Amino acid sequence: MVNTTDLDLTNSGVEAPTYRTSVVVTPATSGLADGGGGVALVDRGDHTKLMLRCDAGSAAAAALGVSFGSSRITDSGVVITGLRPDEYWLIGTAESVTGERAGLPADGLRSEVDLTHGRTLIEVSGPKATGMLEKVCGLDFSDAMTPRGAATSASVAKVSCDIVRAGDSYLVACDRSFGQYLMESLADAAREFGLTLGD
């Protein structure tokens, strides 16, 4: 068995794969966008998504600063979330996630997996985002039930998703193979509220 921590590919000529989105804004999807601004959908799949497993009560878990079902945004803009017991995600630009990861102590850190190429991430924002999400998901997205910083998993448009309320927006992540379908379903659900696509 090869210990991957002993591999150094720095000068091997092997390049890191370039991220290619699973979401393509088709004419049918863009035709739903009227620029009304009630709901904005942005493909954030290129954001780094690093999953860490840490022992409860360890120095690594304490440094992450979140518990199961919660999240926080660091000064560098990284969303750190406790999606499952002992499972944490770091979401953000490659540089900022690398910086946050480098600052974590090794004590209690059991594994890390880069999920960037395997997970689609869609940012949902706007004054009508909550109403739109409630059309396609059985959760109550009111402030009392899903406050800022909440992190959970649920079916969204019949797709198993992880959902993080990060600031004024929601980050919805699913398996890459469902990314296109999820974007189209969210766009369709957002049509009545006024949809904006893109940045």
C-alpha positions as CSV (number, residue, x, y, z in Angstrom):
1,M,0.0,0.0,0.0
2,V,1.3,3.4,-0.9
3,N,1.3,6.1,1.7
4,T,0.1,9.2,-0.2
5,T,1.7,11.5,2.3
6,D,5.1,10.3,1.0
7,L,4.4,11.3,-2.6
8,D,5.8,14.6,-3.8
9,L,4.4,15.5,-7.2
10,T,5.8,19.1,-7.1
11,N,8.3,18.5,-9.9
12,S,6.8,15.4,-11.5
13,G,5.3,17.2,-14.5
14,V,1.8,16.2,-13.2
15,E,-0.5,19.1,-13.3
16,A,-3.4,19.6,-10.9
17,P,-6.6,19.1,-12.9
18,T,-8.4,22.3,-14.0
19,Y,-11.8,22.7,-12.6
20,R,-14.6,22.2,-15.2
21,T,-18.1,23.1,-14.0
22,S,-20.9,20.6,-14.2
23,V,-23.4,23.5,-14.8
24,V,-24.0,24.9,-18.2
25,V,-26.5,27.8,-18.5
26,T,-28.5,26.6,-21.4
27,P,-30.7,28.9,-23.5
28,A,-33.7,27.3,-21.8
29,T,-32.3,28.2,-18.3
30,S,-31.2,31.7,-19.3
31,G,-34.6,32.3,-20.8
32,L,-36.1,32.0,-17.3
33,A,-33.9,34.9,-16.0
34,D,-35.7,38.2,-16.1
35,G,-33.2,40.1,-14.0
36,G,-35.9,40.8,-11.4
37,G,-33.5,40.3,-8.5
38,G,-35.8,38.3,-6.2
39,V,-33.5,35.3,-6.4
40,A,-29.9,35.1,-7.7
41,L,-28.2,31.8,-8.6
42,V,-24.5,31.6,-9.0
43,D,-22.4,28.5,-9.9
44,R,-19.7,28.4,-7.2
45,G,-18.5,24.9,-8.1
46,D,-15.0,26.2,-8.7
47,H,-14.7,27.1,-5.0
48,T,-12.5,24.7,-3.1
49,K,-14.4,22.3,-0.9
50,L,-12.1,20.5,1.6
51,M,-13.6,17.9,3.9
52,L,-11.8,17.2,7.1
53,R,-12.5,14.5,9.7
54,C,-11.5,15.4,13.2
55,D,-11.9,13.7,16.6
56,A,-14.4,15.5,18.9
57,G,-12.7,17.5,21.5
58,S,-9.4,17.6,19.7
59,A,-7.2,20.6,19.1
60,A,-8.1,20.5,15.3
61,A,-11.8,20.5,16.0
62,A,-11.5,23.3,18.5
63,A,-9.5,25.4,16.0
64,L,-12.2,25.0,13.4
65,G,-14.6,26.7,15.8
66,V,-17.9,25.2,14.7
67,S,-20.1,22.4,16.0
68,F,-22.3,20.0,14.2
69,G,-25.0,21.9,12.3
70,S,-23.3,25.3,12.4
71,S,-20.9,27.3,10.3
72,R,-18.9,30.5,10.4
73,I,-17.1,32.8,7.9
74,T,-13.4,33.5,8.6
75,D,-11.7,36.8,8.0
76,S,-10.3,35.4,4.8
77,G,-13.8,34.6,3.5
78,V,-13.7,30.8,4.1
79,V,-16.9,29.2,5.2
80,I,-16.1,26.5,7.8
81,T,-19.1,24.2,8.5
82,G,-19.8,21.2,10.7
83,L,-22.0,19.3,8.4
84,R,-21.9,16.0,10.2
85,P,-20.6,14.8,13.6
86,D,-16.8,15.0,13.3
87,E,-17.0,16.1,9.6
88,Y,-16.1,19.7,8.7
89,W,-15.9,21.4,5.3
90,L,-13.8,24.4,4.4
91,I,-15.3,26.3,1.4
92,G,-13.7,29.2,-0.4
93,T,-11.0,30.2,-2.9
94,A,-8.1,27.8,-3.2
95,E,-5.7,30.2,-1.7
96,S,-7.9,31.1,1.3
97,V,-8.8,27.4,2.1
98,T,-5.1,26.5,1.8
99,G,-4.3,29.2,4.3
100,E,-7.0,28.1,6.8
101,R,-5.9,24.5,6.5
102,A,-2.3,25.3,7.1
103,G,-3.2,27.0,10.4
104,L,-4.9,23.9,11.8
105,P,-3.1,21.8,14.4
106,A,-2.5,18.2,13.6
107,D,-3.9,16.9,16.9
108,G,-7.1,15.0,16.2
109,L,-7.1,15.6,12.4
110,R,-7.8,12.1,10.9
111,S,-8.3,12.7,7.2
112,E,-8.8,15.3,4.5
113,V,-10.4,15.0,1.1
114,D,-10.6,17.6,-1.6
115,L,-14.2,17.4,-2.9
116,T,-13.9,20.3,-5.3
117,H,-14.2,18.2,-8.5
118,G,-16.9,15.9,-7.1
119,R,-19.4,18.4,-5.7
120,T,-21.4,21.1,-7.4
121,L,-22.0,24.3,-5.3
122,I,-24.7,26.8,-6.1
123,E,-25.1,30.0,-4.2
124,V,-28.7,31.1,-3.7
125,S,-29.3,34.7,-2.6
126,G,-31.8,37.5,-2.8
127,P,-34.8,38.8,-0.9
128,K,-37.0,35.9,-2.2
129,A,-34.4,33.1,-1.8
130,T,-36.1,31.6,1.3
131,G,-39.5,31.4,-0.4
132,M,-37.9,29.8,-3.5
133,L,-36.0,27.2,-1.5
134,E,-39.2,26.3,0.4
135,K,-40.8,25.4,-2.9
136,V,-38.3,22.7,-3.6
137,C,-37.3,21.6,-0.1
138,G,-39.2,20.4,3.0
139,L,-37.2,22.5,5.4
140,D,-38.4,25.7,7.2
141,F,-36.0,28.4,6.1
142,S,-37.3,31.0,8.5
143,D,-34.7,32.8,10.7
144,A,-36.0,30.9,13.7
145,M,-35.5,27.5,12.2
146,T,-32.5,28.1,9.9
147,P,-30.6,31.1,11.3
148,R,-27.5,32.5,9.8
149,G,-24.7,30.0,10.3
150,A,-27.0,26.9,10.1
151,A,-25.8,23.8,8.3
152,T,-27.9,20.9,7.4
153,S,-28.7,18.2,4.8
154,A,-32.0,17.8,2.9
155,S,-33.6,16.9,-0.3
156,V,-33.7,19.9,-2.7
157,A,-35.7,19.2,-5.8
158,K,-35.4,15.5,-5.0
159,V,-31.6,15.7,-4.9
160,S,-29.7,15.0,-1.7
161,C,-27.9,18.2,-0.8
162,D,-25.9,19.9,1.9
163,I,-27.1,23.4,2.7
164,V,-25.3,26.1,4.6
165,R,-26.7,29.5,5.4
166,A,-23.6,31.7,5.0
167,G,-24.4,35.3,5.7
168,D,-27.2,36.5,3.5
169,S,-27.0,33.6,1.1
170,Y,-27.4,29.8,1.0
171,L,-24.8,27.5,-0.3
172,V,-26.3,24.3,-1.8
173,A,-24.0,21.4,-2.6
174,C,-24.8,18.2,-4.3
175,D,-23.0,15.4,-6.2
176,R,-21.5,16.7,-9.4
177,S,-23.7,14.4,-11.6
178,F,-26.8,16.2,-10.3
179,G,-25.4,19.7,-10.7
180,Q,-27.1,20.6,-14.1
181,Y,-30.4,19.2,-13.0
182,L,-30.3,21.1,-9.7
183,M,-29.4,24.4,-11.3
184,E,-32.3,24.0,-13.8
185,S,-34.7,23.1,-11.1
186,L,-33.7,26.0,-8.9
187,A,-34.0,28.4,-11.9
188,D,-37.4,27.1,-12.7
189,A,-38.6,27.5,-9.1
190,A,-37.1,31.0,-8.9
191,R,-38.9,32.2,-12.1
192,E,-41.9,33.6,-10.3
193,F,-39.7,35.6,-7.9
194,G,-37.6,37.3,-10.5
195,L,-34.4,35.4,-11.4
196,T,-30.8,36.6,-12.0
197,L,-28.1,34.2,-13.1
198,G,-24.4,34.6,-12.8
199,D,-22.1,36.7,-10.6
